[in-house]
């Protein structure tokens, strides 16, 4: 009887052990491996703006990360690794794309227009940053976030042609972890007259808004310059309408729809064009407003107040501080 029990137990173990051994041996033989997400994603576009080959799972897509928020379990679609939540509803949520090493720009924004000091703040500013290969920068980012708690990070290495990943993770964080009416996506070299912007937005509908310095049916550029692209990457003559990435506004419902479309609209090297592609797929029409300006940098243009502008590109350092002192 004892021998029979031993034989049954041995057969049971072999039944599970042999297939397991075969699977791991086959993976080793074929060279299969499952890399961490950061290894899969750090080269979505290389230094020339070309898409790298990325390991994938059986469906060809990066595996989705599960997270929890207020008792709900859902799957993240993007590289987002920050789960900080908003403490209240904001009329305006501001997402600032920033390179990891741009500490001074972020500091200046916090010192000026970025923080609403009212007892009931109407706007909140957070910074979208990725990972850095430099150990010193990574350590400084950790200290910065500990001090201000306003950094949203993605699990990929920062690169200029990976700005679309920042768009994606920022939008997903906004709809997953924050409550807002309007969202301003902008770059860290831009000055914002937040009070004037809020006053203007109060005149617009809180639904189906995509607002900025709209470019209608812009021509696709070919060649070898910075903003050119190959036929292999995009084979049409015109881009969809889009607002330049230095600053544009979306309502909550539009951001939420865009996040739902991430699986359907492939990544594109130019982040602002990508947002235009999302808008086209969602059936959202862009709206032009003259308050968004791309002036040449000072000193080509005097650093002085323009009452008609509330989002002004290419303003940093002393000029940003001066405009803030003159307008707030």
N, C-alpha and C positions, 0 to 999 in steps of 0.2 A: 504493500500500500504506500509506504514512504517513497519507494523508488518511483512509483507511478506519479506521485505528487511532484517529485523533483523533475521528472521528464516533462510533465505538463508545464511547470514553471520555466524550464529551460526553453521549451518550444515557444512559450509566450514572449520571453525576452528576445529570442532570435527573430521572432516575427516583426518586432519593432526595430531592433538594432540593425538588421541587415539593410532595410531600405534607408535608414538614416545614414549608415556608413556609405551606402552607394551614392546618396545625394551629395554629401560633403566631398566624397572622393571625386565625383563627376565635376563638381564646381571647381575643385582644385585643378583637375586635369584640363578643364576648358578655360581656366583663368578667370572665372567669374568672381566678382566681389561686390559688396554693397558699400559704397563710399558714403561718408557723412554728407549732409546737405551742403555744407560750406565748400566741400571739394567738388561737388557736382556743379555749383552755381557760380564759383568765383570767376569763371571765364565765359559768361554768357555771350559777351562780345569782347574780342581782343583789342589790342592797341590800334589796330587798323579798322576797327568797327565791324569786323567779320565775326559771325557766330561760330563759337567753338563747338566741337563734338562733345556732347554731354552724355554720360552714362544714364540709362533710364530704366524704369521698371517695365513690367510686361506690357503696360498700356502705352509706353512711350512718354509718360508724363512723370514729373517729379512727385514722389509720394507726399501726400498731404499730412500736415501736422495737426493733431487734435489739441484743442485747448478748451478751457472752461471760462464762462463769464456769467455771473449772476445765476448760477445753477444750471445753465444751458451748456451742452457740449456741442461743439461744431468743429469743422475742419478749416484750417487756414489754407488759403489759396496761394499765398505769397511767401517771401523770405522773412516776414516779420517775426521777431523774437522778443519784442517788448509787449507786455500786457498791462501797462499802467492804465488806469481808468480815469475818466474825467469825474470831478466831484459834483458837477452841476451842469445844467444846460447852458450853452453859450450861443449868443446871437451869431457870432463869427468865430470860427475855428481857423487858425492860420498854420499851414504846414510849410516849413521853410526847408528846401533842399540845400544841404550844406556838405562840403567836403570835410572829412574827419579832422584835417589840420587847420581848418578855418576858425580857430578858437576866438581870435580877436573880433571877427565879424559877428559871431554869435554873442559875444560879450557886449558889443556895441548895440546890437538889437535889443538885448535885455535892458540895457541902460536907457534906452530911448522909447521907441514906439511899441516895442514888443509886449510890454506888460501893462495890463489895465490895473491900476492901483485902487480902483473904487471898491467899496464894500461889497457891491454886487457886480463883479466883473462882467462886461459884455463880450469880451474877446479873450481868447487863449492862444498862445503861440508855442508851438513845439517844433523841434528840428529833426529832419530826416537825415540820418547818417548811416553809413555802412561800416564794414570792418577795415582796418588798416593793417598793412604788412609790417609797419614799423612798431616795435615793442613800446617805445617811448610814447608814441601817439596813442596807442591802445590804453596804456596806463593813465594818460592824461584824460582821455575820454571817460574812463571809469570814475576818476575823481570829479570830473565835470558833472556827470550824471548824478553822482552822490550828492553834490551840492545843490543842483537846480532841479533835478527830476523832470527835465523837459526834452530828453533825447529819445527818439524812436529809432531803434537799430534793426538792420536787416542782416541776415546770415549770408553775406557775400562780400567779396573784396571790392572796395570802392574803385570805380573807374568812370571817366567822363561818359563813355558810351553805354554805361549801365544805369543811366538816370531813370530809365523807364521802370527799373526795379524799385526805385524810391517812390515813384508815383504809385505803383501798385501797393506796396506795403503801407504807405501813408493813407491811401484811400481805405484800405481794409481796416487799418487800426481805427480810423475815424468812425466807420459804421459799426464796428464791433464793440468799441470801448468808449465811445463818446456820444454826447447828445448835442446837436447843433442845428442851426437853421441854414447858415451859409458857410461855405468853406473857401478860403483863399489859399491857393497853391502858388508858391513864389520861390525865387532864388534868394540866396543870402547877400547878394550885391544889389538889393533893391530897397528903396525907402518907401514906407507906407504911412500915409496920413490916416491912421485907423479911425479917428473920430469922423473925418469927412467921408471915408468909405462907408462906415456904418450908416451915416445920414443918407447917402445915395442909395444903399441897398434897401433901406426902409421904404423906398418908393417902388421896389420891384416885387413881383410875386415870389412867394417862398417855394415855388415848385417849377420844375422844368427850366431852370436858368443855367446858361453857360455864357459867361460874360467876360469880355476882355478886349484887347486890341485885335479884333477878329481879322484874319487874313482869309479872303474868299478865293477858293479854287487856286491856290498858289501853284506855280509851275515847278515840276520836279527838276532839280539840277543834276546834270551828269558831268563826269570828269574825275579829277583827283583832288579837288579842294575839300575843305573841311565839311561843308554842308552838302556835298554831292553824294549820290548813291547809285549803285549798279542796277541794271535791269533784273539781275537775278534776285536782288533783295526787294525790288518794287518795280513792276513792269508797266505801270500806268504813267500817263503824261502829267496828270494833275493830282495833287494831294486833296483830300477832303478839307473842307473849311476847318480851320483851327485857330486857337488863340496862342500867341507866343508864350513860352514857358516861364518867362520872368514873372508873370503874374496873371491869374485868371480866377474867376469865382464860379462855384457850382453850388446848387442847392442839395440838401440831404438826399432827396429822392434820386437825383441824377448820380450822385456818388455811389449810392447803393446799387443802382442799375449797372453802373460801370463795373463794380466789383463782381456782380453776377456774370458779366460778359468776359471776364479775364480768361476763362477756359475756351472761349470762342474766338477771341481776337488775339492772334499771335503777337509776341513781343516785337517791337519795332525800335530801331536804334535811336530815332529822334523822339524824345519823350512827349513833346507838345503835339507832334503829328500823331503819335499813338493815341493821345486823348481825343484828337479829332476823329480818328478811326472809331473809337468807342462811341463818340457822339453820333457819328453817322449810322453805326449799327443800331444804336438805341433810338434813333429818330429824333434826337435833340438838336435843335437849331441854335447856332451860336449867335450872340448879340454883340455888336460893336459899341464901345463906349470910349469917348475921347479922354477920359480920366486915367487911362492906362497909357503911359508914354515910354518910348525907347529913345530918349535923347542921347546924343553923344556924351561921353564922359567929361566931367570938368577936367581941365580948364577950358576945353573947347566951348562948353556952355557954362555961363556963370552959375555958381552955386547959390541961387536965389529962389525964393518961394514963387511958385506958380499956383495961383488959387484954383485953377481948373484941373489940376492933377492930384490924384490921390495914390497912385502906384507908379513910382518913378524908377526905371531900371538904371543900373550902373552907378549907384550912389553908395559909397562906403566911406569909412574913416572920418576925417574932419568935416567933409561936406555933409555926411549923414548927421553928425552931431549939430552942425550949424542949422540945417533945415529943421531939425527937431526943436532947437531953441527958438527958432523964428516962427514956428507954426503951432506949438502946443502951449 
